Amino acid sequence: MLGDPGFVTQRTADALEVIAILEIAHDDVDIIFSDVVMPGMNGVELGKKIRARWPDKTIVLTSGYGHALAEYSGHGFPLLHKPYSVLSRILRDAAA
């Protein structure tokens, strides 16, 4: 879905893998797109860790769970509701 508008993506298994990739190649990453609800570190925690170390990185969070949207909204990250009918527009706006 993200490849169609020209985004190059890299999938990760968890938040720790995201941080490991940023440690090595943070200049090659423009946007971090993460689910809010994940095992271990949640998306808001991940976003805060990334912002603390790489404040210029764009972070967009998502969730399909209504309770997560209510609980984690207002933390300073764009929050995209599933389904992703407007995903590419949201990501482009966030990166601008």
DAHUVEN-V273289 format. One record per residue. N is the residue number from 1. RES is the residue in one small letter. SS is DSSP state (alpha for helix, beta for strand, coil for the rest). Layout:
{{N;RES;SS} {N;RES;SS}}
//
This chain:
{{1;m;coil} {2;l;coil} {3;g;coil} {4;d;coil} {5;p;coil} {6;g;coil} {7;f;coil} {8;v;coil} {9;t;coil} {10;q;coil} {11;r;coil} {12;t;coil} {13;a;coil} {14;d;coil} {15;a;alpha} {16;l;alpha} {17;e;alpha} {18;v;alpha} {19;i;alpha} {20;a;alpha} {21;i;alpha} {22;l;alpha} {23;e;alpha} {24;i;alpha} {25;a;alpha} {26;h;alpha} {27;d;alpha} {28;d;alpha} {29;v;coil} {30;d;coil} {31;i;beta} {32;i;beta} {33;f;beta} {34;s;beta} {35;d;beta} {36;v;coil} {37;v;coil} {38;m;coil} {39;p;coil} {40;g;coil} {41;m;coil} {42;n;coil} {43;g;alpha} {44;v;alpha} {45;e;alpha} {46;l;alpha} {47;g;alpha} {48;k;alpha} {49;k;alpha} {50;i;alpha} {51;r;alpha} {52;a;alpha} {53;r;alpha} {54;w;coil} {55;p;coil} {56;d;coil} {57;k;coil} {58;t;beta} {59;i;beta} {60;v;beta} {61;l;beta} {62;t;beta} {63;s;beta} {64;g;coil} {65;y;coil} {66;g;alpha} {67;h;alpha} {68;a;alpha} {69;l;alpha} {70;a;alpha} {71;e;alpha} {72;y;alpha} {73;s;coil} {74;g;coil} {75;h;coil} {76;g;coil} {77;f;coil} {78;p;beta} {79;l;beta} {80;l;beta} {81;h;beta} {82;k;coil} {83;p;coil} {84;y;coil} {85;s;coil} {86;v;coil} {87;l;alpha} {88;s;alpha} {89;r;alpha} {90;i;alpha} {91;l;alpha} {92;r;alpha} {93;d;alpha} {94;a;alpha} {95;a;alpha} {96;a;coil}}
//
